[in-house]
C-alpha cells in the first residue's frame, strides 16, 4: 500500500538490510515509492510493481474507489466496494527470489486481501529454504470473498511447520488451532 509498514521495517533492518515491497496498483505504487524517497530509504527499500501469487501471469485486480481512504483494499478478488478492474503482472515469490538471487529472507508480511494462500503456493521453495517469520492479516470476509476459509490459510501455514498465533490488541499472543481460529493479525 502506501508504505507505512515498509518504512517501519526499513528502519528496523537498517542500512545493512533490505526490504522488498510489492504493490501492483500503479497509482498506489507511485505513492509507496514517493514515501520511500521522502524518508531517504531508497538504498534499503526496493519496491516492485507486481502482485505475488501462485504463478507468474497477468491477473485481474479489483480496485477500491480512488477517493477511498484505504487504497490497499484492492484485491485479486472482486469485492463489494470495487469500482474498477485493471490487469496487473503477478509473479510467484519462488520465481522472483530465484531471478533476483535473494540469499536470505527473514520475514514475510502478507496483507493481500484474501490472496494469502495463493502467495504461499507460489512460495513453497522459498519458505522451505529460508523459514522466514510470517506475519499475515487473516480476515474472514476477504477469505470468504476469495473462495477460501481461514482454516485453509491456517493449514497452509501449519503444513510448513509453523505454529500460528493471533496478535491480540494488548500485544500478547494467543496460540491458534483449528478449534479456536480467530481472524486478525497472525504471527
BALOBA-1460 file (C-alpha; in Angstrom, 3 decimals):
// residues 187
<rec num="1" residu="x" x="0.000" y="0.000" z="0.000"/>
<rec num="2" residu="x" x="1.415" y="3.423" z="0.878"/>
<rec num="3" residu="x" x="4.413" y="2.022" z="2.753"/>
<rec num="4" residu="x" x="3.666" y="2.608" z="6.435"/>
<rec num="5" residu="x" x="4.898" y="-0.862" z="7.434"/>
<rec num="6" residu="x" x="7.550" y="-0.829" z="4.711"/>
<rec num="7" residu="x" x="9.114" y="2.295" z="6.216"/>
<rec num="8" residu="x" x="8.982" y="0.821" z="9.729"/>
<rec num="9" residu="x" x="10.627" y="-2.405" z="8.572"/>
<rec num="10" residu="x" x="13.293" y="-0.441" z="6.694"/>
<rec num="11" residu="x" x="14.145" y="1.487" z="9.862"/>
<rec num="12" residu="x" x="14.320" y="-1.804" z="11.799"/>
<rec num="13" residu="x" x="16.660" y="-3.586" z="9.364"/>
<rec num="14" residu="x" x="18.854" y="-0.502" z="8.957"/>
<rec num="15" residu="x" x="21.427" y="0.111" z="6.228"/>
<rec num="16" residu="x" x="22.693" y="-3.486" z="6.295"/>
<rec num="17" residu="x" x="19.236" y="-4.899" z="5.473"/>
<rec num="18" residu="x" x="16.875" y="-4.895" z="2.513"/>
<rec num="19" residu="x" x="13.090" y="-4.614" z="2.353"/>
<rec num="20" residu="x" x="11.269" y="-5.721" z="-0.785"/>
<rec num="21" residu="x" x="7.783" y="-4.260" z="-1.111"/>
<rec num="22" residu="x" x="5.269" y="-5.453" z="-3.693"/>
<rec num="23" residu="x" x="2.445" y="-3.156" z="-4.837"/>
<rec num="24" residu="x" x="0.804" y="-3.942" z="-8.192"/>
<rec num="25" residu="x" x="-1.533" y="-0.928" z="-8.461"/>
<rec num="26" residu="x" x="0.200" y="1.850" z="-10.409"/>
<rec num="27" residu="x" x="-1.036" y="4.935" z="-8.530"/>
<rec num="28" residu="x" x="-0.537" y="3.255" z="-5.137"/>
<rec num="29" residu="x" x="2.943" y="2.056" z="-6.143"/>
<rec num="30" residu="x" x="3.869" y="5.648" z="-7.054"/>
<rec num="31" residu="x" x="2.782" y="6.804" z="-3.588"/>
<rec num="32" residu="x" x="4.778" y="3.985" z="-1.983"/>
<rec num="33" residu="x" x="7.911" y="4.976" z="-3.897"/>
<rec num="34" residu="x" x="7.365" y="8.645" z="-3.047"/>
<rec num="35" residu="x" x="7.138" y="7.803" z="0.680"/>
<rec num="36" residu="x" x="10.296" y="5.701" z="0.469"/>
<rec num="37" residu="x" x="12.153" y="8.557" z="-1.254"/>
<rec num="38" residu="x" x="10.844" y="11.235" z="1.152"/>
<rec num="39" residu="x" x="12.196" y="9.158" z="4.024"/>
<rec num="40" residu="x" x="15.529" y="8.654" z="2.248"/>
<rec num="41" residu="x" x="15.227" y="4.874" z="2.362"/>
<rec num="42" residu="x" x="15.850" y="4.152" z="-1.337"/>
<rec num="43" residu="x" x="19.027" y="2.221" z="-0.540"/>
<rec num="44" residu="x" x="17.117" y="-0.152" z="1.766"/>
<rec num="45" residu="x" x="13.648" y="-0.444" z="0.182"/>
<rec num="46" residu="x" x="13.167" y="-1.932" z="-3.257"/>
<rec num="47" residu="x" x="9.581" y="-1.528" z="-4.450"/>
<rec num="48" residu="x" x="8.260" y="-3.864" z="-7.122"/>
<rec num="49" residu="x" x="5.114" y="-3.128" z="-9.121"/>
<rec num="50" residu="x" x="3.992" y="-6.747" z="-9.019"/>
<rec num="51" residu="x" x="1.360" y="-8.887" z="-7.351"/>
<rec num="52" residu="x" x="2.556" y="-12.067" z="-5.659"/>
<rec num="53" residu="x" x="0.654" y="-15.277" z="-6.238"/>
<rec num="54" residu="x" x="0.775" y="-18.925" z="-7.181"/>
<rec num="55" residu="x" x="2.248" y="-18.400" z="-10.652"/>
<rec num="56" residu="x" x="3.601" y="-15.795" z="-12.998"/>
<rec num="57" residu="x" x="0.867" y="-14.368" z="-15.244"/>
<rec num="58" residu="x" x="-1.305" y="-11.327" z="-15.832"/>
<rec num="59" residu="x" x="-4.275" y="-11.226" z="-13.435"/>
<rec num="60" residu="x" x="-7.362" y="-9.088" z="-12.997"/>
<rec num="61" residu="x" x="-7.152" y="-6.805" z="-9.992"/>
<rec num="62" residu="x" x="-10.141" y="-5.075" z="-8.403"/>
<rec num="63" residu="x" x="-9.584" y="-1.573" z="-7.044"/>
<rec num="64" residu="x" x="-11.148" y="0.346" z="-4.214"/>
<rec num="65" residu="x" x="-12.578" y="3.717" z="-5.272"/>
<rec num="66" residu="x" x="-9.815" y="6.276" z="-5.931"/>
<rec num="67" residu="x" x="-11.204" y="8.505" z="-3.144"/>
<rec num="68" residu="x" x="-11.143" y="5.635" z="-0.635"/>
<rec num="69" residu="x" x="-9.008" y="6.211" z="2.458"/>
<rec num="70" residu="x" x="-7.516" y="2.717" z="2.095"/>
<rec num="71" residu="x" x="-6.295" y="2.015" z="-1.430"/>
<rec num="72" residu="x" x="-4.696" y="-1.134" z="-0.003"/>
<rec num="73" residu="x" x="-8.099" y="-2.804" z="-0.038"/>
<rec num="74" residu="x" x="-7.584" y="-3.668" z="-3.700"/>
<rec num="75" residu="x" x="-7.611" y="-7.376" z="-4.442"/>
<rec num="76" residu="x" x="-7.328" y="-10.166" z="-6.992"/>
<rec num="77" residu="x" x="-10.873" y="-10.989" z="-5.941"/>
<rec num="78" residu="x" x="-13.931" y="-8.877" z="-6.630"/>
<rec num="79" residu="x" x="-15.446" y="-7.251" z="-3.551"/>
<rec num="80" residu="x" x="-18.496" y="-5.182" z="-2.723"/>
<rec num="81" residu="x" x="-16.907" y="-1.732" z="-2.985"/>
<rec num="82" residu="x" x="-14.688" y="-2.452" z="-6.018"/>
<rec num="83" residu="x" x="-15.208" y="0.239" z="-8.631"/>
<rec num="84" residu="x" x="-12.538" y="-0.533" z="-11.195"/>
<rec num="85" residu="x" x="-10.770" y="-3.578" z="-12.613"/>
<rec num="86" residu="x" x="-7.265" y="-3.463" z="-14.072"/>
<rec num="87" residu="x" x="-4.790" y="-6.066" z="-15.179"/>
<rec num="88" residu="x" x="-1.514" y="-6.415" z="-13.297"/>
<rec num="89" residu="x" x="1.527" y="-8.634" z="-13.556"/>
<rec num="90" residu="x" x="1.696" y="-11.374" z="-10.945"/>
<rec num="91" residu="x" x="4.792" y="-13.417" z="-10.153"/>
<rec num="92" residu="x" x="5.409" y="-16.312" z="-7.807"/>
<rec num="93" residu="x" x="7.689" y="-15.464" z="-4.907"/>
<rec num="94" residu="x" x="9.826" y="-18.510" z="-5.727"/>
<rec num="95" residu="x" x="10.400" y="-17.300" z="-9.281"/>
<rec num="96" residu="x" x="11.113" y="-13.745" z="-8.102"/>
<rec num="97" residu="x" x="13.572" y="-14.909" z="-5.414"/>
<rec num="98" residu="x" x="15.392" y="-17.063" z="-7.961"/>
<rec num="99" residu="x" x="15.546" y="-14.317" z="-10.600"/>
<rec num="100" residu="x" x="16.876" y="-11.743" z="-8.102"/>
<rec num="101" residu="x" x="19.379" y="-14.065" z="-6.436"/>
<rec num="102" residu="x" x="17.937" y="-13.423" z="-2.973"/>
<rec num="103" residu="x" x="20.205" y="-15.040" z="-0.387"/>
<rec num="104" residu="x" x="18.107" y="-14.547" z="2.753"/>
<rec num="105" residu="x" x="14.508" y="-13.954" z="3.714"/>
<rec num="106" residu="x" x="13.953" y="-13.428" z="7.419"/>
<rec num="107" residu="x" x="10.430" y="-12.026" z="7.442"/>
<rec num="108" residu="x" x="7.390" y="-12.238" z="5.171"/>
<rec num="109" residu="x" x="4.428" y="-9.912" z="5.668"/>
<rec num="110" residu="x" x="1.176" y="-10.635" z="3.843"/>
<rec num="111" residu="x" x="-1.791" y="-8.284" z="3.807"/>
<rec num="112" residu="x" x="-3.205" y="-9.098" z="0.402"/>
<rec num="113" residu="x" x="-6.957" y="-9.251" z="0.839"/>
<rec num="114" residu="x" x="-7.658" y="-12.973" z="0.622"/>
<rec num="115" residu="x" x="-4.808" y="-13.952" z="-1.713"/>
<rec num="116" residu="x" x="-2.504" y="-15.178" z="1.065"/>
<rec num="117" residu="x" x="-2.973" y="-18.865" z="0.206"/>
<rec num="118" residu="x" x="-2.127" y="-18.131" z="-3.434"/>
<rec num="119" residu="x" x="1.083" y="-16.394" z="-2.356"/>
<rec num="120" residu="x" x="2.014" y="-19.346" z="-0.135"/>
<rec num="121" residu="x" x="1.509" y="-21.776" z="-3.039"/>
<rec num="122" residu="x" x="3.957" y="-19.739" z="-5.109"/>
<rec num="123" residu="x" x="6.451" y="-19.515" z="-2.243"/>
<rec num="124" residu="x" x="6.851" y="-23.199" z="-1.331"/>
<rec num="125" residu="x" x="10.586" y="-23.412" z="-2.081"/>
<rec num="126" residu="x" x="11.426" y="-20.040" z="-0.517"/>
<rec num="127" residu="x" x="9.557" y="-20.845" z="2.686"/>
<rec num="128" residu="x" x="11.129" y="-24.296" z="2.979"/>
<rec num="129" residu="x" x="14.610" y="-22.904" z="2.298"/>
<rec num="130" residu="x" x="14.545" y="-19.667" z="4.344"/>
<rec num="131" residu="x" x="11.890" y="-20.431" z="7.031"/>
<rec num="132" residu="x" x="11.026" y="-16.735" z="7.455"/>
<rec num="133" residu="x" x="8.891" y="-15.445" z="10.278"/>
<rec num="134" residu="x" x="5.467" y="-14.771" z="8.761"/>
<rec num="135" residu="x" x="3.047" y="-12.020" z="9.696"/>
<rec num="136" residu="x" x="-0.314" y="-12.052" z="7.936"/>
<rec num="137" residu="x" x="-3.676" y="-10.435" z="8.130"/>
<rec num="138" residu="x" x="-6.296" y="-13.161" z="8.392"/>
<rec num="139" residu="x" x="-9.685" y="-11.698" z="7.612"/>
<rec num="140" residu="x" x="-12.763" y="-13.913" z="7.376"/>
<rec num="141" residu="x" x="-14.533" y="-11.549" z="4.961"/>
<rec num="142" residu="x" x="-11.732" y="-11.346" z="2.392"/>
<rec num="143" residu="x" x="-11.026" y="-15.072" z="2.802"/>
<rec num="144" residu="x" x="-14.689" y="-15.761" z="2.073"/>
<rec num="145" residu="x" x="-14.664" y="-13.481" z="-0.983"/>
<rec num="146" residu="x" x="-11.670" y="-15.330" z="-2.377"/>
<rec num="147" residu="x" x="-13.498" y="-18.637" z="-2.025"/>
<rec num="148" residu="x" x="-11.332" y="-19.689" z="0.888"/>
<rec num="149" residu="x" x="-11.901" y="-20.067" z="4.579"/>
<rec num="150" residu="x" x="-9.483" y="-19.108" z="7.345"/>
<rec num="151" residu="x" x="-8.880" y="-22.777" z="8.085"/>
<rec num="152" residu="x" x="-7.239" y="-23.210" z="4.652"/>
<rec num="153" residu="x" x="-4.806" y="-20.364" z="5.386"/>
<rec num="154" residu="x" x="-4.159" y="-21.811" z="8.834"/>
<rec num="155" residu="x" x="-3.490" y="-25.285" z="7.425"/>
<rec num="156" residu="x" x="-1.234" y="-23.910" z="4.666"/>
<rec num="157" residu="x" x="0.945" y="-22.250" z="7.307"/>
<rec num="158" residu="x" x="0.798" y="-25.275" z="9.594"/>
<rec num="159" residu="x" x="1.844" y="-27.569" z="6.718"/>
<rec num="160" residu="x" x="5.089" y="-25.575" z="6.533"/>
<rec num="161" residu="x" x="5.747" y="-26.355" z="10.192"/>
<rec num="162" residu="x" x="4.605" y="-23.026" z="11.624"/>
<rec num="163" residu="x" x="2.869" y="-22.583" z="14.944"/>
<rec num="164" residu="x" x="0.326" y="-19.795" z="14.464"/>
<rec num="165" residu="x" x="-0.582" y="-17.089" z="16.957"/>
<rec num="166" residu="x" x="-3.098" y="-14.277" z="16.880"/>
<rec num="167" residu="x" x="-1.645" y="-10.948" z="17.980"/>
<rec num="168" residu="x" x="-4.096" y="-9.516" z="20.476"/>
<rec num="169" residu="x" x="-4.830" y="-5.832" z="20.863"/>
<rec num="170" residu="x" x="-2.723" y="-5.743" z="24.053"/>
<rec num="171" residu="x" x="0.273" y="-7.124" z="22.116"/>
<rec num="172" residu="x" x="0.135" y="-10.589" z="23.661"/>
<rec num="173" residu="x" x="-0.129" y="-13.739" z="21.577"/>
<rec num="174" residu="x" x="-2.870" y="-16.370" z="21.599"/>
<rec num="175" residu="x" x="-1.943" y="-19.781" z="20.196"/>
<rec num="176" residu="x" x="-4.380" y="-20.822" z="17.456"/>
<rec num="177" residu="x" x="-5.675" y="-24.210" z="16.392"/>
<rec num="178" residu="x" x="-8.433" y="-25.302" z="14.043"/>
<rec num="179" residu="x" x="-10.695" y="-25.408" z="17.114"/>
<rec num="180" residu="x" x="-10.131" y="-21.757" z="18.095"/>
<rec num="181" residu="x" x="-9.431" y="-19.875" z="14.850"/>
<rec num="182" residu="x" x="-9.875" y="-16.137" z="15.147"/>
<rec num="183" residu="x" x="-9.433" y="-13.598" z="12.420"/>
<rec num="184" residu="x" x="-6.976" y="-10.776" z="12.973"/>
<rec num="185" residu="x" x="-3.229" y="-10.394" z="12.695"/>
<rec num="186" residu="x" x="-1.467" y="-13.739" z="12.772"/>
<rec num="187" residu="x" x="2.172" y="-14.393" z="13.538"/>
